[in-house]
Each structure stands twice: as structure tokens, then as C-alpha cells.
Amino acid sequence: MIGSIPYDLWRADTEFIFHIITLLTFKNVGIDLSAEVHGSKGRADVIVKTKRFIYVLELKLDASAREALDQIFEKGYLQPYAGDERKKLAIGIGFSAEQRNIADHCVKEL
């Protein structure tokens, strides 16, 4: 989907285009989510809650998915949900401004 956006519509010098695409993708398929969720040490880019899962997504532009995943744990983005019985997944996604696409991703289930 991301790769189908014409190059002349891109302004890939910031993360915002990737945030918008991610948010709209989830919304388009009817998934409830929260963006820029503030916590005591920072804010999570995207939190998705379903009946069975809580997903915390951190998005990075021109940085590795591992850095994004590490940030989720360093900043404690999952901490407010520790008592929740749903399965929790931390997802780091690295986007490439040059490729205008997802460069890599990693997932850790708790």
C-alpha cells in the first residue's frame, strides 16, 4: 500500500507521513486505536486494543525497528497495561525515507 503512493505526493523528510498512513490503515479496516498516547516517560506512537490483544507500535524514520522496539520498553509504554489480562505485543517499525516504504520491523510478545 505505501509503495503505491506516487513519489510526487511524498514529503518523507519527517515521520508524520508514516504515522498518518499507519493510522489510516488501521482506521480503514475498523480497528480502534489511540495515537500519541502520553505516559510518564514519553508517548507511544500508536496503541491498538482488541478483545484479545494490546499492541504498542513505535514508528521510526531512517532508524532501525530494533531502536523503535527498545524505546517501547525504555519508556515503559506497556506499563499502564501490566494488570490487563490481554496478550501484549510491542512492535517496532522502521521506515526508509529513501525507499518510501517499511525498511524493517520487529515484534516482541509479552
Phi and psi restraints in degrees (range 20) as a CNS / XPLOR table:
assign (resid 1 and name C) (resid 2 and name N)
       (resid 2 and name CA) (resid 2 and name C) 1.0 -61.6 20.0 2
assign (resid 2 and name N) (resid 2 and name CA)
       (resid 2 and name C) (resid 3 and name N) 1.0 -41.0 20.0 2
assign (resid 2 and name C) (resid 3 and name N)
       (resid 3 and name CA) (resid 3 and name C) 1.0 -66.5 20.0 2
assign (resid 3 and name N) (resid 3 and name CA)
       (resid 3 and name C) (resid 4 and name N) 1.0 -12.3 20.0 2
assign (resid 3 and name C) (resid 4 and name N)
       (resid 4 and name CA) (resid 4 and name C) 1.0 -90.0 20.0 2
assign (resid 4 and name N) (resid 4 and name CA)
       (resid 4 and name C) (resid 5 and name N) 1.0 -4.5 20.0 2
assign (resid 4 and name C) (resid 5 and name N)
       (resid 5 and name CA) (resid 5 and name C) 1.0 -76.6 20.0 2
assign (resid 5 and name N) (resid 5 and name CA)
       (resid 5 and name C) (resid 6 and name N) 1.0 126.6 20.0 2
assign (resid 5 and name C) (resid 6 and name N)
       (resid 6 and name CA) (resid 6 and name C) 1.0 -58.0 20.0 2
assign (resid 6 and name N) (resid 6 and name CA)
       (resid 6 and name C) (resid 7 and name N) 1.0 140.7 20.0 2
assign (resid 6 and name C) (resid 7 and name N)
       (resid 7 and name CA) (resid 7 and name C) 1.0 -57.6 20.0 2
assign (resid 7 and name N) (resid 7 and name CA)
       (resid 7 and name C) (resid 8 and name N) 1.0 -33.4 20.0 2
assign (resid 7 and name C) (resid 8 and name N)
       (resid 8 and name CA) (resid 8 and name C) 1.0 -78.3 20.0 2
assign (resid 8 and name N) (resid 8 and name CA)
       (resid 8 and name C) (resid 9 and name N) 1.0 -3.5 20.0 2
assign (resid 8 and name C) (resid 9 and name N)
       (resid 9 and name CA) (resid 9 and name C) 1.0 -96.3 20.0 2
assign (resid 9 and name N) (resid 9 and name CA)
       (resid 9 and name C) (resid 10 and name N) 1.0 -6.7 20.0 2
assign (resid 9 and name C) (resid 10 and name N)
       (resid 10 and name CA) (resid 10 and name C) 1.0 -82.4 20.0 2
assign (resid 10 and name N) (resid 10 and name CA)
       (resid 10 and name C) (resid 11 and name N) 1.0 142.7 20.0 2
assign (resid 10 and name C) (resid 11 and name N)
       (resid 11 and name CA) (resid 11 and name C) 1.0 -133.7 20.0 2
assign (resid 11 and name N) (resid 11 and name CA)
       (resid 11 and name C) (resid 12 and name N) 1.0 74.8 20.0 2
assign (resid 11 and name C) (resid 12 and name N)
       (resid 12 and name CA) (resid 12 and name C) 1.0 -88.1 20.0 2
assign (resid 12 and name N) (resid 12 and name CA)
       (resid 12 and name C) (resid 13 and name N) 1.0 21.1 20.0 2
assign (resid 12 and name C) (resid 13 and name N)
       (resid 13 and name CA) (resid 13 and name C) 1.0 -87.0 20.0 2
assign (resid 13 and name N) (resid 13 and name CA)
       (resid 13 and name C) (resid 14 and name N) 1.0 -1.6 20.0 2
assign (resid 13 and name C) (resid 14 and name N)
       (resid 14 and name CA) (resid 14 and name C) 1.0 -133.8 20.0 2
assign (resid 14 and name N) (resid 14 and name CA)
       (resid 14 and name C) (resid 15 and name N) 1.0 165.4 20.0 2
assign (resid 14 and name C) (resid 15 and name N)
       (resid 15 and name CA) (resid 15 and name C) 1.0 -72.6 20.0 2
assign (resid 15 and name N) (resid 15 and name CA)
       (resid 15 and name C) (resid 16 and name N) 1.0 -17.4 20.0 2
assign (resid 15 and name C) (resid 16 and name N)
       (resid 16 and name CA) (resid 16 and name C) 1.0 -57.5 20.0 2
assign (resid 16 and name N) (resid 16 and name CA)
       (resid 16 and name C) (resid 17 and name N) 1.0 -40.2 20.0 2
assign (resid 16 and name C) (resid 17 and name N)
       (resid 17 and name CA) (resid 17 and name C) 1.0 -61.0 20.0 2
assign (resid 17 and name N) (resid 17 and name CA)
       (resid 17 and name C) (resid 18 and name N) 1.0 -37.3 20.0 2
assign (resid 17 and name C) (resid 18 and name N)
       (resid 18 and name CA) (resid 18 and name C) 1.0 -72.5 20.0 2
assign (resid 18 and name N) (resid 18 and name CA)
       (resid 18 and name C) (resid 19 and name N) 1.0 -36.2 20.0 2
assign (resid 18 and name C) (resid 19 and name N)
       (resid 19 and name CA) (resid 19 and name C) 1.0 -61.7 20.0 2
assign (resid 19 and name N) (resid 19 and name CA)
       (resid 19 and name C) (resid 20 and name N) 1.0 -47.5 20.0 2
assign (resid 19 and name C) (resid 20 and name N)
       (resid 20 and name CA) (resid 20 and name C) 1.0 -61.7 20.0 2
assign (resid 20 and name N) (resid 20 and name CA)
       (resid 20 and name C) (resid 21 and name N) 1.0 -45.8 20.0 2
assign (resid 20 and name C) (resid 21 and name N)
       (resid 21 and name CA) (resid 21 and name C) 1.0 -62.0 20.0 2
assign (resid 21 and name N) (resid 21 and name CA)
       (resid 21 and name C) (resid 22 and name N) 1.0 -43.1 20.0 2
assign (resid 21 and name C) (resid 22 and name N)
       (resid 22 and name CA) (resid 22 and name C) 1.0 -62.4 20.0 2
assign (resid 22 and name N) (resid 22 and name CA)
       (resid 22 and name C) (resid 23 and name N) 1.0 -48.3 20.0 2
assign (resid 22 and name C) (resid 23 and name N)
       (resid 23 and name CA) (resid 23 and name C) 1.0 -61.6 20.0 2
assign (resid 23 and name N) (resid 23 and name CA)
       (resid 23 and name C) (resid 24 and name N) 1.0 -46.2 20.0 2
assign (resid 23 and name C) (resid 24 and name N)
       (resid 24 and name CA) (resid 24 and name C) 1.0 -65.8 20.0 2
assign (resid 24 and name N) (resid 24 and name CA)
       (resid 24 and name C) (resid 25 and name N) 1.0 -33.8 20.0 2
assign (resid 24 and name C) (resid 25 and name N)
       (resid 25 and name CA) (resid 25 and name C) 1.0 -62.6 20.0 2
assign (resid 25 and name N) (resid 25 and name CA)
       (resid 25 and name C) (resid 26 and name N) 1.0 -47.9 20.0 2
assign (resid 25 and name C) (resid 26 and name N)
       (resid 26 and name CA) (resid 26 and name C) 1.0 -63.9 20.0 2
assign (resid 26 and name N) (resid 26 and name CA)
       (resid 26 and name C) (resid 27 and name N) 1.0 -46.2 20.0 2
assign (resid 26 and name C) (resid 27 and name N)
       (resid 27 and name CA) (resid 27 and name C) 1.0 -61.0 20.0 2
assign (resid 27 and name N) (resid 27 and name CA)
       (resid 27 and name C) (resid 28 and name N) 1.0 -38.9 20.0 2
assign (resid 27 and name C) (resid 28 and name N)
       (resid 28 and name CA) (resid 28 and name C) 1.0 -62.5 20.0 2
assign (resid 28 and name N) (resid 28 and name CA)
       (resid 28 and name C) (resid 29 and name N) 1.0 -29.9 20.0 2
assign (resid 28 and name C) (resid 29 and name N)
       (resid 29 and name CA) (resid 29 and name C) 1.0 -98.3 20.0 2
assign (resid 29 and name N) (resid 29 and name CA)
       (resid 29 and name C) (resid 30 and name N) 1.0 11.7 20.0 2
assign (resid 29 and name C) (resid 30 and name N)
       (resid 30 and name CA) (resid 30 and name C) 1.0 82.1 20.0 2
assign (resid 30 and name N) (resid 30 and name CA)
       (resid 30 and name C) (resid 31 and name N) 1.0 20.7 20.0 2
assign (resid 30 and name C) (resid 31 and name N)
       (resid 31 and name CA) (resid 31 and name C) 1.0 -93.2 20.0 2
assign (resid 31 and name N) (resid 31 and name CA)
       (resid 31 and name C) (resid 32 and name N) 1.0 131.7 20.0 2
assign (resid 31 and name C) (resid 32 and name N)
       (resid 32 and name CA) (resid 32 and name C) 1.0 -79.2 20.0 2
assign (resid 32 and name N) (resid 32 and name CA)
       (resid 32 and name C) (resid 33 and name N) 1.0 134.6 20.0 2
assign (resid 32 and name C) (resid 33 and name N)
       (resid 33 and name CA) (resid 33 and name C) 1.0 -148.7 20.0 2
assign (resid 33 and name N) (resid 33 and name CA)
       (resid 33 and name C) (resid 34 and name N) 1.0 165.7 20.0 2
assign (resid 33 and name C) (resid 34 and name N)
       (resid 34 and name CA) (resid 34 and name C) 1.0 -125.9 20.0 2
assign (resid 34 and name N) (resid 34 and name CA)
       (resid 34 and name C) (resid 35 and name N) 1.0 142.5 20.0 2
assign (resid 34 and name C) (resid 35 and name N)
       (resid 35 and name CA) (resid 35 and name C) 1.0 -117.3 20.0 2
assign (resid 35 and name N) (resid 35 and name CA)
       (resid 35 and name C) (resid 36 and name N) 1.0 147.4 20.0 2
assign (resid 35 and name C) (resid 36 and name N)
       (resid 36 and name CA) (resid 36 and name C) 1.0 51.6 20.0 2
assign (resid 36 and name N) (resid 36 and name CA)
       (resid 36 and name C) (resid 37 and name N) 1.0 56.2 20.0 2
assign (resid 36 and name C) (resid 37 and name N)
       (resid 37 and name CA) (resid 37 and name C) 1.0 -81.2 20.0 2
assign (resid 37 and name N) (resid 37 and name CA)
       (resid 37 and name C) (resid 38 and name N) 1.0 116.2 20.0 2
assign (resid 37 and name C) (resid 38 and name N)
       (resid 38 and name CA) (resid 38 and name C) 1.0 -78.0 20.0 2
assign (resid 38 and name N) (resid 38 and name CA)
       (resid 38 and name C) (resid 39 and name N) 1.0 137.3 20.0 2
assign (resid 38 and name C) (resid 39 and name N)
       (resid 39 and name CA) (resid 39 and name C) 1.0 -130.6 20.0 2
assign (resid 39 and name N) (resid 39 and name CA)
       (resid 39 and name C) (resid 40 and name N) 1.0 -171.0 20.0 2
assign (resid 39 and name C) (resid 40 and name N)
       (resid 40 and name CA) (resid 40 and name C) 1.0 -73.7 20.0 2
assign (resid 40 and name N) (resid 40 and name CA)
       (resid 40 and name C) (resid 41 and name N) 1.0 -19.5 20.0 2
assign (resid 40 and name C) (resid 41 and name N)
       (resid 41 and name CA) (resid 41 and name C) 1.0 -121.8 20.0 2
assign (resid 41 and name N) (resid 41 and name CA)
       (resid 41 and name C) (resid 42 and name N) 1.0 5.5 20.0 2
assign (resid 41 and name C) (resid 42 and name N)
       (resid 42 and name CA) (resid 42 and name C) 1.0 156.8 20.0 2
assign (resid 42 and name N) (resid 42 and name CA)
       (resid 42 and name C) (resid 43 and name N) 1.0 -161.2 20.0 2
assign (resid 42 and name C) (resid 43 and name N)
       (resid 43 and name CA) (resid 43 and name C) 1.0 -136.5 20.0 2
assign (resid 43 and name N) (resid 43 and name CA)
       (resid 43 and name C) (resid 44 and name N) 1.0 136.8 20.0 2
assign (resid 43 and name C) (resid 44 and name N)
       (resid 44 and name CA) (resid 44 and name C) 1.0 -79.9 20.0 2
assign (resid 44 and name N) (resid 44 and name CA)
       (resid 44 and name C) (resid 45 and name N) 1.0 139.5 20.0 2
assign (resid 44 and name C) (resid 45 and name N)
       (resid 45 and name CA) (resid 45 and name C) 1.0 -63.6 20.0 2
assign (resid 45 and name N) (resid 45 and name CA)
       (resid 45 and name C) (resid 46 and name N) 1.0 -50.2 20.0 2
assign (resid 45 and name C) (resid 46 and name N)
       (resid 46 and name CA) (resid 46 and name C) 1.0 -144.5 20.0 2
assign (resid 46 and name N) (resid 46 and name CA)
       (resid 46 and name C) (resid 47 and name N) 1.0 134.7 20.0 2
assign (resid 46 and name C) (resid 47 and name N)
       (resid 47 and name CA) (resid 47 and name C) 1.0 -126.1 20.0 2
assign (resid 47 and name N) (resid 47 and name CA)
       (resid 47 and name C) (resid 48 and name N) 1.0 126.0 20.0 2
assign (resid 47 and name C) (resid 48 and name N)
       (resid 48 and name CA) (resid 48 and name C) 1.0 -116.2 20.0 2
assign (resid 48 and name N) (resid 48 and name CA)
       (resid 48 and name C) (resid 49 and name N) 1.0 130.1 20.0 2
assign (resid 48 and name C) (resid 49 and name N)
       (resid 49 and name CA) (resid 49 and name C) 1.0 -120.8 20.0 2
assign (resid 49 and name N) (resid 49 and name CA)
       (resid 49 and name C) (resid 50 and name N) 1.0 126.9 20.0 2
assign (resid 49 and name C) (resid 50 and name N)
       (resid 50 and name CA) (resid 50 and name C) 1.0 -119.8 20.0 2
assign (resid 50 and name N) (resid 50 and name CA)
       (resid 50 and name C) (resid 51 and name N) 1.0 -178.1 20.0 2
assign (resid 50 and name C) (resid 51 and name N)
       (resid 51 and name CA) (resid 51 and name C) 1.0 -63.1 20.0 2
assign (resid 51 and name N) (resid 51 and name CA)
       (resid 51 and name C) (resid 52 and name N) 1.0 -30.7 20.0 2
assign (resid 51 and name C) (resid 52 and name N)
       (resid 52 and name CA) (resid 52 and name C) 1.0 -111.8 20.0 2
assign (resid 52 and name N) (resid 52 and name CA)
       (resid 52 and name C) (resid 53 and name N) 1.0 -16.8 20.0 2
assign (resid 52 and name C) (resid 53 and name N)
       (resid 53 and name CA) (resid 53 and name C) 1.0 -136.6 20.0 2
assign (resid 53 and name N) (resid 53 and name CA)
       (resid 53 and name C) (resid 54 and name N) 1.0 155.5 20.0 2
assign (resid 53 and name C) (resid 54 and name N)
       (resid 54 and name CA) (resid 54 and name C) 1.0 -124.6 20.0 2
assign (resid 54 and name N) (resid 54 and name CA)
       (resid 54 and name C) (resid 55 and name N) 1.0 122.3 20.0 2
assign (resid 54 and name C) (resid 55 and name N)
       (resid 55 and name CA) (resid 55 and name C) 1.0 -110.8 20.0 2
assign (resid 55 and name N) (resid 55 and name CA)
       (resid 55 and name C) (resid 56 and name N) 1.0 131.9 20.0 2
assign (resid 55 and name C) (resid 56 and name N)
       (resid 56 and name CA) (resid 56 and name C) 1.0 -115.6 20.0 2
assign (resid 56 and name N) (resid 56 and name CA)
       (resid 56 and name C) (resid 57 and name N) 1.0 121.1 20.0 2
assign (resid 56 and name C) (resid 57 and name N)
       (resid 57 and name CA) (resid 57 and name C) 1.0 -111.7 20.0 2
assign (resid 57 and name N) (resid 57 and name CA)
       (resid 57 and name C) (resid 58 and name N) 1.0 133.8 20.0 2
assign (resid 57 and name C) (resid 58 and name N)
       (resid 58 and name CA) (resid 58 and name C) 1.0 -119.8 20.0 2
assign (resid 58 and name N) (resid 58 and name CA)
       (resid 58 and name C) (resid 59 and name N) 1.0 128.9 20.0 2
assign (resid 58 and name C) (resid 59 and name N)
       (resid 59 and name CA) (resid 59 and name C) 1.0 -110.7 20.0 2
assign (resid 59 and name N) (resid 59 and name CA)
       (resid 59 and name C) (resid 60 and name N) 1.0 135.9 20.0 2
assign (resid 59 and name C) (resid 60 and name N)
       (resid 60 and name CA) (resid 60 and name C) 1.0 -130.8 20.0 2
assign (resid 60 and name N) (resid 60 and name CA)
       (resid 60 and name C) (resid 61 and name N) 1.0 139.4 20.0 2
assign (resid 60 and name C) (resid 61 and name N)
       (resid 61 and name CA) (resid 61 and name C) 1.0 -100.4 20.0 2
assign (resid 61 and name N) (resid 61 and name CA)
       (resid 61 and name C) (resid 62 and name N) 1.0 125.7 20.0 2
assign (resid 61 and name C) (resid 62 and name N)
       (resid 62 and name CA) (resid 62 and name C) 1.0 54.4 20.0 2
assign (resid 62 and name N) (resid 62 and name CA)
       (resid 62 and name C) (resid 63 and name N) 1.0 37.2 20.0 2
assign (resid 62 and name C) (resid 63 and name N)
       (resid 63 and name CA) (resid 63 and name C) 1.0 -140.7 20.0 2
assign (resid 63 and name N) (resid 63 and name CA)
       (resid 63 and name C) (resid 64 and name N) 1.0 162.6 20.0 2
assign (resid 63 and name C) (resid 64 and name N)
       (resid 64 and name CA) (resid 64 and name C) 1.0 -77.5 20.0 2
assign (resid 64 and name N) (resid 64 and name CA)
       (resid 64 and name C) (resid 65 and name N) 1.0 155.3 20.0 2
assign (resid 64 and name C) (resid 65 and name N)
       (resid 65 and name CA) (resid 65 and name C) 1.0 -62.8 20.0 2
assign (resid 65 and name N) (resid 65 and name CA)
       (resid 65 and name C) (resid 66 and name N) 1.0 -32.2 20.0 2
assign (resid 65 and name C) (resid 66 and name N)
       (resid 66 and name CA) (resid 66 and name C) 1.0 -63.1 20.0 2
assign (resid 66 and name N) (resid 66 and name CA)
       (resid 66 and name C) (resid 67 and name N) 1.0 -40.9 20.0 2
assign (resid 66 and name C) (resid 67 and name N)
       (resid 67 and name CA) (resid 67 and name C) 1.0 -61.7 20.0 2
assign (resid 67 and name N) (resid 67 and name CA)
       (resid 67 and name C) (resid 68 and name N) 1.0 -41.8 20.0 2
assign (resid 67 and name C) (resid 68 and name N)
       (resid 68 and name CA) (resid 68 and name C) 1.0 -63.8 20.0 2
assign (resid 68 and name N) (resid 68 and name CA)
       (resid 68 and name C) (resid 69 and name N) 1.0 -44.8 20.0 2
assign (resid 68 and name C) (resid 69 and name N)
       (resid 69 and name CA) (resid 69 and name C) 1.0 -62.7 20.0 2
assign (resid 69 and name N) (resid 69 and name CA)
       (resid 69 and name C) (resid 70 and name N) 1.0 -44.7 20.0 2
assign (resid 69 and name C) (resid 70 and name N)
       (resid 70 and name CA) (resid 70 and name C) 1.0 -58.9 20.0 2
assign (resid 70 and name N) (resid 70 and name CA)
       (resid 70 and name C) (resid 71 and name N) 1.0 -38.3 20.0 2
assign (resid 70 and name C) (resid 71 and name N)
       (resid 71 and name CA) (resid 71 and name C) 1.0 -62.4 20.0 2
assign (resid 71 and name N) (resid 71 and name CA)
       (resid 71 and name C) (resid 72 and name N) 1.0 -36.3 20.0 2
assign (resid 71 and name C) (resid 72 and name N)
       (resid 72 and name CA) (resid 72 and name C) 1.0 -56.8 20.0 2
assign (resid 72 and name N) (resid 72 and name CA)
       (resid 72 and name C) (resid 73 and name N) 1.0 -42.9 20.0 2
assign (resid 72 and name C) (resid 73 and name N)
       (resid 73 and name CA) (resid 73 and name C) 1.0 -81.5 20.0 2
assign (resid 73 and name N) (resid 73 and name CA)
       (resid 73 and name C) (resid 74 and name N) 1.0 -38.0 20.0 2
assign (resid 73 and name C) (resid 74 and name N)
       (resid 74 and name CA) (resid 74 and name C) 1.0 -62.4 20.0 2
assign (resid 74 and name N) (resid 74 and name CA)
       (resid 74 and name C) (resid 75 and name N) 1.0 -38.1 20.0 2
assign (resid 74 and name C) (resid 75 and name N)
       (resid 75 and name CA) (resid 75 and name C) 1.0 -93.1 20.0 2
assign (resid 75 and name N) (resid 75 and name CA)
       (resid 75 and name C) (resid 76 and name N) 1.0 -3.0 20.0 2
assign (resid 75 and name C) (resid 76 and name N)
       (resid 76 and name CA) (resid 76 and name C) 1.0 67.2 20.0 2
assign (resid 76 and name N) (resid 76 and name CA)
       (resid 76 and name C) (resid 77 and name N) 1.0 35.9 20.0 2
assign (resid 76 and name C) (resid 77 and name N)
       (resid 77 and name CA) (resid 77 and name C) 1.0 -63.8 20.0 2
assign (resid 77 and name N) (resid 77 and name CA)
       (resid 77 and name C) (resid 78 and name N) 1.0 -25.3 20.0 2
assign (resid 77 and name C) (resid 78 and name N)
       (resid 78 and name CA) (resid 78 and name C) 1.0 -90.1 20.0 2
assign (resid 78 and name N) (resid 78 and name CA)
       (resid 78 and name C) (resid 79 and name N) 1.0 -12.0 20.0 2
assign (resid 78 and name C) (resid 79 and name N)
       (resid 79 and name CA) (resid 79 and name C) 1.0 -54.8 20.0 2
assign (resid 79 and name N) (resid 79 and name CA)
       (resid 79 and name C) (resid 80 and name N) 1.0 -42.4 20.0 2
assign (resid 79 and name C) (resid 80 and name N)
       (resid 80 and name CA) (resid 80 and name C) 1.0 -62.4 20.0 2
assign (resid 80 and name N) (resid 80 and name CA)
       (resid 80 and name C) (resid 81 and name N) 1.0 -13.9 20.0 2
assign (resid 80 and name C) (resid 81 and name N)
       (resid 81 and name CA) (resid 81 and name C) 1.0 -107.9 20.0 2
assign (resid 81 and name N) (resid 81 and name CA)
       (resid 81 and name C) (resid 82 and name N) 1.0 11.8 20.0 2
assign (resid 81 and name C) (resid 82 and name N)
       (resid 82 and name CA) (resid 82 and name C) 1.0 -57.4 20.0 2
assign (resid 82 and name N) (resid 82 and name CA)
       (resid 82 and name C) (resid 83 and name N) 1.0 -37.8 20.0 2
assign (resid 82 and name C) (resid 83 and name N)
       (resid 83 and name CA) (resid 83 and name C) 1.0 -84.4 20.0 2
assign (resid 83 and name N) (resid 83 and name CA)
       (resid 83 and name C) (resid 84 and name N) 1.0 -3.7 20.0 2
assign (resid 83 and name C) (resid 84 and name N)
       (resid 84 and name CA) (resid 84 and name C) 1.0 -80.6 20.0 2
assign (resid 84 and name N) (resid 84 and name CA)
       (resid 84 and name C) (resid 85 and name N) 1.0 134.0 20.0 2
assign (resid 84 and name C) (resid 85 and name N)
       (resid 85 and name CA) (resid 85 and name C) 1.0 -77.0 20.0 2
assign (resid 85 and name N) (resid 85 and name CA)
       (resid 85 and name C) (resid 86 and name N) 1.0 -11.8 20.0 2
assign (resid 85 and name C) (resid 86 and name N)
       (resid 86 and name CA) (resid 86 and name C) 1.0 -67.2 20.0 2
assign (resid 86 and name N) (resid 86 and name CA)
       (resid 86 and name C) (resid 87 and name N) 1.0 153.0 20.0 2
assign (resid 86 and name C) (resid 87 and name N)
       (resid 87 and name CA) (resid 87 and name C) 1.0 -66.9 20.0 2
assign (resid 87 and name N) (resid 87 and name CA)
       (resid 87 and name C) (resid 88 and name N) 1.0 144.8 20.0 2
assign (resid 87 and name C) (resid 88 and name N)
       (resid 88 and name CA) (resid 88 and name C) 1.0 -119.2 20.0 2
assign (resid 88 and name N) (resid 88 and name CA)
       (resid 88 and name C) (resid 89 and name N) 1.0 135.3 20.0 2
assign (resid 88 and name C) (resid 89 and name N)
       (resid 89 and name CA) (resid 89 and name C) 1.0 -127.8 20.0 2
assign (resid 89 and name N) (resid 89 and name CA)
       (resid 89 and name C) (resid 90 and name N) 1.0 130.6 20.0 2
assign (resid 89 and name C) (resid 90 and name N)
       (resid 90 and name CA) (resid 90 and name C) 1.0 -100.5 20.0 2
assign (resid 90 and name N) (resid 90 and name CA)
       (resid 90 and name C) (resid 91 and name N) 1.0 131.0 20.0 2
assign (resid 90 and name C) (resid 91 and name N)
       (resid 91 and name CA) (resid 91 and name C) 1.0 -129.8 20.0 2
assign (resid 91 and name N) (resid 91 and name CA)
       (resid 91 and name C) (resid 92 and name N) 1.0 120.4 20.0 2
assign (resid 91 and name C) (resid 92 and name N)
       (resid 92 and name CA) (resid 92 and name C) 1.0 -103.3 20.0 2
assign (resid 92 and name N) (resid 92 and name CA)
       (resid 92 and name C) (resid 93 and name N) 1.0 132.8 20.0 2
assign (resid 92 and name C) (resid 93 and name N)
       (resid 93 and name CA) (resid 93 and name C) 1.0 -128.4 20.0 2
assign (resid 93 and name N) (resid 93 and name CA)
       (resid 93 and name C) (resid 94 and name N) 1.0 126.0 20.0 2
assign (resid 93 and name C) (resid 94 and name N)
       (resid 94 and name CA) (resid 94 and name C) 1.0 -105.7 20.0 2
assign (resid 94 and name N) (resid 94 and name CA)
       (resid 94 and name C) (resid 95 and name N) 1.0 126.6 20.0 2
assign (resid 94 and name C) (resid 95 and name N)
       (resid 95 and name CA) (resid 95 and name C) 1.0 -105.5 20.0 2
assign (resid 95 and name N) (resid 95 and name CA)
       (resid 95 and name C) (resid 96 and name N) 1.0 150.2 20.0 2
assign (resid 95 and name C) (resid 96 and name N)
       (resid 96 and name CA) (resid 96 and name C) 1.0 -109.6 20.0 2
assign (resid 96 and name N) (resid 96 and name CA)
       (resid 96 and name C) (resid 97 and name N) 1.0 121.1 20.0 2
assign (resid 96 and name C) (resid 97 and name N)
       (resid 97 and name CA) (resid 97 and name C) 1.0 -65.8 20.0 2
assign (resid 97 and name N) (resid 97 and name CA)
       (resid 97 and name C) (resid 98 and name N) 1.0 -37.9 20.0 2
assign (resid 97 and name C) (resid 98 and name N)
       (resid 98 and name CA) (resid 98 and name C) 1.0 -67.1 20.0 2
assign (resid 98 and name N) (resid 98 and name CA)
       (resid 98 and name C) (resid 99 and name N) 1.0 -45.4 20.0 2
assign (resid 98 and name C) (resid 99 and name N)
       (resid 99 and name CA) (resid 99 and name C) 1.0 -82.4 20.0 2
assign (resid 99 and name N) (resid 99 and name CA)
       (resid 99 and name C) (resid 100 and name N) 1.0 -17.1 20.0 2
assign (resid 99 and name C) (resid 100 and name N)
       (resid 100 and name CA) (resid 100 and name C) 1.0 54.7 20.0 2
assign (resid 100 and name N) (resid 100 and name CA)
       (resid 100 and name C) (resid 101 and name N) 1.0 47.9 20.0 2
assign (resid 100 and name C) (resid 101 and name N)
       (resid 101 and name CA) (resid 101 and name C) 1.0 -161.5 20.0 2
assign (resid 101 and name N) (resid 101 and name CA)
       (resid 101 and name C) (resid 102 and name N) 1.0 176.6 20.0 2
assign (resid 101 and name C) (resid 102 and name N)
       (resid 102 and name CA) (resid 102 and name C) 1.0 -71.3 20.0 2
assign (resid 102 and name N) (resid 102 and name CA)
       (resid 102 and name C) (resid 103 and name N) 1.0 126.7 20.0 2
assign (resid 102 and name C) (resid 103 and name N)
       (resid 103 and name CA) (resid 103 and name C) 1.0 -89.2 20.0 2
assign (resid 103 and name N) (resid 103 and name CA)
       (resid 103 and name C) (resid 104 and name N) 1.0 -43.6 20.0 2
assign (resid 103 and name C) (resid 104 and name N)
       (resid 104 and name CA) (resid 104 and name C) 1.0 -162.4 20.0 2
assign (resid 104 and name N) (resid 104 and name CA)
       (resid 104 and name C) (resid 105 and name N) 1.0 167.2 20.0 2
assign (resid 104 and name C) (resid 105 and name N)
       (resid 105 and name CA) (resid 105 and name C) 1.0 -150.9 20.0 2
assign (resid 105 and name N) (resid 105 and name CA)
       (resid 105 and name C) (resid 106 and name N) 1.0 157.1 20.0 2
assign (resid 105 and name C) (resid 106 and name N)
       (resid 106 and name CA) (resid 106 and name C) 1.0 -147.8 20.0 2
assign (resid 106 and name N) (resid 106 and name CA)
       (resid 106 and name C) (resid 107 and name N) 1.0 152.3 20.0 2
assign (resid 106 and name C) (resid 107 and name N)
       (resid 107 and name CA) (resid 107 and name C) 1.0 -132.9 20.0 2
assign (resid 107 and name N) (resid 107 and name CA)
       (resid 107 and name C) (resid 108 and name N) 1.0 139.2 20.0 2
assign (resid 107 and name C) (resid 108 and name N)
       (resid 108 and name CA) (resid 108 and name C) 1.0 -133.2 20.0 2
assign (resid 108 and name N) (resid 108 and name CA)
       (resid 108 and name C) (resid 109 and name N) 1.0 123.9 20.0 2
assign (resid 108 and name C) (resid 109 and name N)
       (resid 109 and name CA) (resid 109 and name C) 1.0 -93.4 20.0 2
assign (resid 109 and name N) (resid 109 and name CA)
       (resid 109 and name C) (resid 110 and name N) 1.0 139.7 20.0 2
